[in-house]
């Protein structure tokens, strides 16, 4: 039941409606913007009610804009009933109806670097923000919004929204208040630098400015974010983490990383989480993170005293994380800062702080290109997310992954990626369970041999090396490639689980 701890102005109680009444505000063709980032801090009750209304006859198909992926109460529920026309700037492959509709061409999906989207909305590139639906922990006396564990692009959406629905989720701990740092950039030519010079700098407000009069209605919610605990590290991910720690310690010994370790960024997923938790066994102390998503491992590292400050756009509220948070909320609130997505992923700040970027690709090739989004170049797995923001601008840019997929039947190191998200111009280091390929300063042929030798699974090294020799003999040049042969190898690779000799 909503009370004055959640609604801190009596005028707000008159705005409470049912989810079904709120869903009536959503009209066909609208650009509907939602809060949240990965399944964290996203609205649920209104979109579930909308999906049910569409199922029973309401004609409504909308464009969904967000920070990144959101939970099944939005993506899966609406895609399953044909309620989504367009999607930006990211989606979650775990929502099967959304994935199928995107790959079938039913939903128009525009994949984007996450740091770009808020400012492009601000510039008006994509039309009006017809409706914003935001999940919050509370609304303060002035009608400003105290967010939950995920921010995403909602500050910019609220700035431009014609109508606003607020879902007040009573399952969000009120102790999160004060963790947020909301800052909105001005448009050019009035834009100034983002004044973040240390990870812990606070530059904005602890709430999103809105105002009572701009809130059209309020929906009560108690649905938890749809997040599961990540699988614990296995032997392969522990080997990758060990190789990463060895590499970072060597870089520090060589003077290429200062004695005070530079801030670290980590991508999303079980491998990224396992690799990051490997820092727990390193000699590094007082680590800092400047990242977009703060996964389970970050809370473990904070609890163990390894991380002194972590800045992100959201944290993943898995059952494990909530349990840790509720045991000592002051510890995490004092060490975590949550920022809007365009600030968390700002190229300016990433470069200034010297962030070490750690991300995970679907595949990478022998010349150093990486694919983060498409299987066989055509099937959208998931969006590029923020990896491009960090891999283009990081002090050190590192891709880490298992050497194989499908129980060892398919190599993640290929002759040529089927879709390029990150070029060799941005990628510096590749790490698998077999070793580290540092390709900085190397021409294509030496990059290729190093990646094959250090990163490929031993079962696939001979075939990859045969391909390289074949390309060098028959298609010589700065970067020898046989397009036909590379394609044939990829197809055979996927069909049989072994590469064409």
C-alpha positions in Angstrom: 0.0 0.0 0.0 1.4 3.4 -1.0 1.9 5.7 1.9 3.8 9.0 2.7 7.2 7.3 2.6 6.6 6.6 -1.1 4.3 9.6 -2.0 5.6 12.6 -0.1 3.0 15.1 -1.2 -0.7 14.6 -0.5 -1.6 15.8 -4.1 0.0 12.6 -5.5 -2.5 10.3 -3.9 -5.3 11.7 -6.1 -3.3 10.5 -9.2 -3.3 6.8 -8.3 -5.0 4.6 -10.9 -5.2 0.9 -11.8 -2.7 -0.5 -14.3 -5.6 -1.0 -16.7 -6.5 2.7 -16.5 -2.9 3.7 -17.0 -2.7 1.4 -20.1 -5.6 3.3 -21.6 -3.2 6.3 -22.1 -1.1 4.2 -24.5 -2.3 4.9 -28.0 -1.4 3.3 -31.4 1.7 4.6 -33.0 3.1 6.3 -29.9 6.8 6.5 -29.1 6.7 5.0 -25.6 9.9 5.4 -23.5 10.5 3.3 -20.4 13.0 3.4 -17.5 15.5 0.7 -16.7 18.7 -0.7 -18.0 19.1 -4.5 -18.6 16.3 -6.0 -16.5 16.8 -3.4 -13.7 14.4 -0.6 -12.7 11.9 -1.1 -15.6 8.1 -0.6 -15.3 5.9 -3.7 -15.3 2.3 -3.3 -14.3 1.2 -0.9 -17.1 2.8 -2.8 -19.9 1.3 -6.1 -18.7 -2.1 -4.5 -18.6 -1.5 -3.1 -22.1 -0.5 -6.5 -23.4 -3.7 -8.0 -22.0 -5.8 -5.2 -23.5 -4.2 -5.8 -27.0 -4.9 -9.5 -26.5 -8.6 -8.8 -26.0 -9.0 -6.5 -28.9 -7.3 -3.1 -28.4 -5.5 -1.9 -31.5 -2.2 -0.6 -30.3 1.3 -1.0 -31.7 4.0 1.3 -30.4 7.7 2.1 -30.6 9.6 1.1 -27.4 12.6 3.2 -26.4 14.7 2.4 -23.4 18.2 2.5 -22.0 19.0 -1.1 -22.9 17.2 -4.4 -22.6 14.3 -4.6 -20.2 12.4 -7.4 -18.7 9.8 -9.8 -20.2 6.9 -7.7 -18.8 7.7 -5.3 -21.6 9.6 -6.9 -24.4 8.1 -10.4 -24.3 4.6 -9.5 -23.2 4.1 -6.8 -25.9 6.0 -8.6 -28.7 4.0 -11.7 -28.2 0.7 -9.9 -28.9 2.0 -7.8 -31.8 2.2 -4.6 -29.7 5.6 -3.4 -30.7 6.3 -1.7 -34.0 9.8 -0.4 -33.4 12.6 -0.9 -30.9 15.6 1.2 -29.9 18.4 1.2 -28.9 18.9 -2.4 -27.6 17.0 -5.5 -26.7 17.4 -8.8 -24.8 17.8 -12.0 -26.7 16.3 -13.8 -23.8 12.9 -12.4 -24.7 12.1 -14.9 -27.5 9.1 -13.3 -29.1 11.1 -10.0 -29.4 14.1 -11.8 -30.9 12.0 -13.7 -33.4 10.0 -10.7 -34.5 13.2 -8.7 -35.0 14.8 -11.4 -37.1 11.6 -12.0 -39.0 11.4 -8.3 -39.9 8.1 -7.8 -38.0 9.7 -5.4 -35.5 11.9 -2.6 -36.8 15.0 -2.7 -34.7 17.7 0.0 -34.9 20.9 -1.0 -33.0 22.9 1.8 -31.6 25.8 2.7 -29.4 24.2 3.4 -26.1 26.0 6.6 -25.4 24.4 8.1 -28.5 20.8 7.6 -27.9 19.8 10.1 -25.2 21.5 13.0 -27.0 19.8 12.0 -30.3 16.5 12.0 -28.5 17.4 15.4 -27.1 18.2 16.6 -30.6 14.8 15.4 -31.8 16.2 13.0 -34.4 13.4 10.4 -33.9 10.3 12.5 -33.2 8.4 13.1 -30.0 8.5 11.3 -26.7 4.8 10.8 -26.6 4.7 8.9 -23.3 7.3 8.0 -20.6 6.6 5.1 -18.2 9.1 5.2 -15.2 9.5 2.9 -12.2 10.5 4.7 -9.0 11.1 4.0 -5.4 9.3 7.2 -4.3 8.2 10.6 -5.4 9.4 13.5 -3.3 7.5 16.6 -2.1 8.2 18.5 -5.3 7.1 15.7 -7.6 10.7 14.7 -8.4 11.5 11.0 -9.0 13.6 8.8 -6.8 14.7 5.9 -9.0 15.5 2.3 -8.2 18.5 0.2 -9.3 18.4 1.2 -13.0 18.5 4.6 -14.6 19.0 4.1 -18.3 17.8 7.1 -20.4 14.8 8.0 -18.3 16.1 11.5 -17.3 16.2 12.5 -20.9 12.8 10.8 -21.6 11.2 12.7 -18.7 12.6 16.0 -19.9 10.8 15.6 -23.3 7.8 13.5 -22.4 4.3 14.8 -23.3 2.7 12.4 -20.8 4.2 10.5 -17.8 3.1 7.4 -16.0 4.9 6.6 -12.8 5.0 3.2 -11.3 5.9 3.3 -7.6 7.4 -0.1 -6.7 7.1 -0.8 -3.0 9.7 -3.7 -3.3 12.5 -1.2 -4.0 14.3 -0.4 -0.8 14.0 3.3 0.1 17.6 3.1 1.3 18.7 3.4 -2.4 17.8 7.1 -2.2 21.0 9.1 -2.5 22.8 6.6 -4.7 21.8 8.4 -7.9 23.6 11.3 -9.6 21.4 12.7 -12.3 23.1 15.1 -14.8 21.7 16.2 -18.1 24.0 17.7 -20.7 23.1 20.9 -22.6 22.8 20.8 -26.4 25.5 22.2 -28.6 26.6 25.0 -28.9 26.1 25.4 -25.1 27.5 22.0 -24.1 30.4 22.0 -21.6 32.7 19.3 -20.3 31.3 16.6 -18.0 33.0 17.5 -14.7 33.9 14.0 -13.6 37.6 13.8 -12.9 37.5 10.9 -10.4 35.2 7.9 -10.3 33.6 9.1 -7.1 32.8 12.7 -8.3 29.1 13.6 -7.9 27.9 16.3 -10.4 24.2 16.2 -10.3 21.0 15.6 -8.4 19.9 12.5 -6.4 16.5 12.6 -8.2 15.1 13.1 -11.7 13.4 16.5 -12.0 9.8 16.1 -13.0 7.1 18.1 -11.0 3.7 17.1 -9.7 1.8 18.7 -12.5 3.6 16.7 -15.2 2.7 13.3 -13.6 -0.5 12.1 -15.3 -1.0 9.1 -13.2 0.6 6.8 -10.6 0.4 3.0 -10.5 1.3 0.9 -7.5 3.6 -2.0 -8.1 5.4 -4.7 -6.1 6.8 -6.9 -8.9 10.5 -7.7 -8.6 12.9 -7.2 -11.6 13.2 -10.3 -13.6 16.9 -11.1 -12.8 18.4 -14.5 -11.9 21.6 -15.2 -10.1 24.5 -15.7 -12.5 26.1 -19.1 -12.7 29.3 -19.4 -10.6 32.6 -19.4 -12.4 33.8 -22.7 -13.9 37.3 -23.9 -14.8 37.3 -22.2 -18.2 36.2 -18.7 -16.9 38.6 -19.0 -14.0 41.4 -19.7 -16.4 40.4 -16.6 -18.5 40.3 -14.5 -15.3 43.8 -15.8 -14.3 45.2 -14.8 -17.7 43.6 -11.4 -17.3 45.1 -10.8 -13.9 48.6 -12.0 -15.1 48.4 -9.6 -18.0 47.3 -6.6 -15.9 50.0 -7.3 -13.3 52.6 -7.5 -16.1 51.4 -4.2 -17.6 51.8 -2.6 -14.2 55.3 -4.1 -13.8 56.2 -2.7 -17.2 54.9 0.8 -16.1 52.1 0.9 -18.7 49.5 0.9 -15.9 50.2 3.2 -13.0 50.7 1.9 -9.4 47.2 3.1 -8.6 45.2 0.8 -10.8 43.1 2.5 -13.5 39.3 2.2 -13.4 37.8 -0.9 -14.9 34.7 -1.5 -17.0 33.0 -4.8 -17.4 30.4 -6.0 -19.9 27.3 -8.1 -19.2 27.0 -11.8 -18.8 28.3 -14.8 -16.9 31.7 -14.8 -18.5 32.2 -11.1 -17.8 31.0 -11.6 -14.3 33.4 -14.5 -13.7 36.3 -12.7 -15.2 35.7 -9.7 -13.0 35.4 -11.8 -9.9 38.9 -13.1 -10.7 40.2 -9.8 -9.6 39.4 -10.9 -6.1 42.5 -13.2 -6.2 44.7 -10.4 -7.6 47.1 -8.2 -5.7 45.1 -5.1 -6.7 43.5 -3.1 -3.9 41.2 -0.2 -3.8 39.9 -0.9 -7.3 37.5 1.5 -9.0 34.9 0.8 -11.6 33.5 3.2 -14.2 31.1 1.0 -16.1 27.5 0.8 -17.3 26.2 -2.3 -15.5 27.4 -3.4 -12.1 26.9 -7.2 -11.9 26.9 -9.6 -8.9 30.7 -9.7 -8.8 30.9 -6.0 -8.1 28.9 -6.5 -4.9 31.2 -9.4 -3.9 34.3 -7.3 -4.6 32.9 -4.4 -2.5 32.0 -6.7 0.3 35.5 -8.1 0.3 37.1 -4.7 0.3 38.6 -4.9 -3.2 36.5 -2.2 -4.8 36.5 1.3 -3.2 34.2 3.1 -5.6 31.9 1.9 -8.5 30.1 4.1 -10.9 27.5 2.7 -13.3 24.1 3.2 -15.0 22.5 0.3 -13.1 23.1 -2.7 -11.0 21.6 -6.1 -11.6 19.2 -6.8 -8.8 19.5 -10.6 -8.7 18.3 -12.4 -5.5 22.0 -12.7 -4.5 22.6 -9.0 -4.9 19.5 -7.9 -3.0 20.4 -10.2 -0.2 23.9 -8.7 0.0 22.6 -5.1 -0.3 20.0 -5.5 2.5 22.6 -7.0 4.9 24.6 -3.7 4.7 22.8 -1.0 2.6 25.1 1.8 3.9 28.2 0.0 2.6 26.9 -0.2 -1.0 25.1 3.1 -1.0 28.4 4.8 0.0 30.5 3.0 -2.7 28.1 3.0 -5.7 27.0 5.9 -7.8 24.3 5.4 -10.5 24.3 7.9 -13.4 22.3 8.4 -16.6 23.5 6.2 -19.5 25.0 9.0 -21.7 27.1 10.0 -18.7 28.1 6.4 -17.7 29.1 5.7 -21.3 30.5 9.1 -22.2 33.6 8.8 -24.5 34.9 12.0 -22.9 34.9 10.6 -19.4 36.1 7.1 -20.4 39.2 8.7 -22.0 39.8 11.2 -19.2 39.7 8.5 -16.5 41.7 6.0 -18.5 39.2 3.2 -18.2 40.3 -0.4 -18.8 37.5 -1.9 -20.9 36.7 -5.6 -20.5 34.0 -7.0 -22.9 32.9 -10.3 -24.3 32.2 -10.9 -28.1 30.3 -13.6 -29.9 33.4 -14.3 -32.0 36.6 -12.6 -33.1 38.8 -13.2 -36.1 42.5 -13.8 -36.6 43.1 -10.2 -37.7 41.5 -8.6 -34.6 37.9 -7.8 -35.6 35.1 -8.7 -33.2 31.4 -9.5 -33.6 29.2 -8.7 -30.6 25.7 -8.8 -32.2 25.0 -11.2 -35.1 25.2 -14.9 -35.6 26.5 -15.8 -39.1 26.1 -12.1 -40.0 22.4 -12.2 -40.3 20.6 -13.3 -37.1 20.5 -10.6 -34.4 21.5 -12.1 -31.1 21.6 -8.9 -29.1 22.5 -5.3 -29.6 26.0 -3.8 -29.4 25.2 -2.1 -26.1 27.9 -0.1 -24.6 30.8 -2.2 -25.6 31.5 0.1 -28.6 31.6 3.1 -26.3 34.3 1.6 -24.1 36.2 -0.4 -26.7 36.7 2.7 -28.9 37.7 5.0 -26.0 39.3 2.8 -23.3 42.9 3.2 -22.2 43.2 -0.6 -22.6 40.6 -2.5 -24.6 40.3 -6.2 -23.9 38.0 -8.9 -25.3 37.8 -12.1 -23.3 35.8 -15.2 -24.0 36.0 -19.0 -24.2 37.9 -20.3 -27.2 34.9 -22.4 -28.3 31.1 -22.6 -28.2 28.6 -25.4 -28.4 30.5 -27.7 -26.0 33.7 -27.2 -27.9 32.3 -27.9 -31.4 32.6 -24.4 -32.7 35.6 -22.1 -32.5 35.0 -18.5 -31.4 38.2 -17.5 -33.3 37.4 -17.5 -37.0 39.1 -16.5 -40.3 36.8 -13.5 -40.7 33.9 -12.4 -38.5 30.6 -12.6 -40.2 29.6 -9.2 -38.9 32.0 -6.5 -37.6 31.1 -4.4 -34.6 34.6 -3.6 -33.4 37.4 -3.2 -35.8 41.1 -4.0 -35.3 41.6 -0.2 -35.0 39.9 -0.3 -31.5 40.8 -3.7 -30.1 44.1 -4.2 -28.3 44.0 -7.5 -26.4 42.2 -10.8 -26.7 42.1 -13.4 -23.9 40.8 -16.9 -23.8 41.4 -19.8 -21.4 44.6 -20.6 -23.5 46.3 -17.3 -23.3 46.7 -13.6 -24.1 47.1 -12.1 -27.5 48.4 -8.5 -27.2 48.1 -7.1 -30.8 49.1 -3.6 -30.1 51.4 -2.3 -32.8 51.3 -5.4 -34.9 50.6 -5.7 -38.6 47.8 -8.1 -39.7 50.0 -11.2 -40.4 51.6 -11.0 -37.0 48.3 -10.3 -35.3 46.9 -13.4 -37.0 49.6 -15.8 -35.9 49.6 -14.5 -32.4 45.8 -14.8 -32.0 45.9 -18.4 -33.4 48.8 -19.4 -31.2 47.6 -17.7 -27.9 43.8 -17.8 -28.1 42.5 -20.5 -30.4 41.6 -24.0 -29.1 44.4 -26.5 -30.0 41.8 -28.5 -32.0 41.3 -25.6 -34.3 44.7 -24.0 -34.6 45.9 -26.2 -37.5 42.9 -25.3 -39.6 43.2 -21.6 -38.8 46.9 -21.6 -39.6 46.2 -23.5 -42.9 43.7 -20.8 -43.8 46.2 -18.0 -43.1 48.9 -19.7 -45.2 46.4 -20.3 -48.1 45.3 -16.6 -48.0 48.9 -15.4 -47.9 49.8 -17.6 -50.9 46.9 -17.0 -53.2 45.6 -13.6 -52.0 48.7 -11.7 -50.8 48.3 -8.2 -49.5 48.4 -6.2 -46.4 45.6 -8.3 -44.9 45.5 -11.6 -46.8 41.9 -12.8 -47.0 40.1 -15.4 -49.2 36.5 -14.3 -48.9 35.1 -17.5 -50.5 37.4 -19.8 -48.5 36.6 -18.0 -45.3 32.8 -18.2 -45.9 33.1 -21.9 -46.8 35.0 -22.6 -43.6 32.4 -20.7 -41.5 29.5 -22.7 -43.1 31.3 -26.0 -42.7 32.3 -25.1 -39.2 28.7 -24.4 -38.1 27.2 -27.4 -40.0 29.7 -30.1 -38.8 31.4 -28.6 -35.8 34.8 -28.8 -37.4 36.5 -26.4 -39.8 37.1 -27.1 -43.4 40.7 -28.1 -44.1 
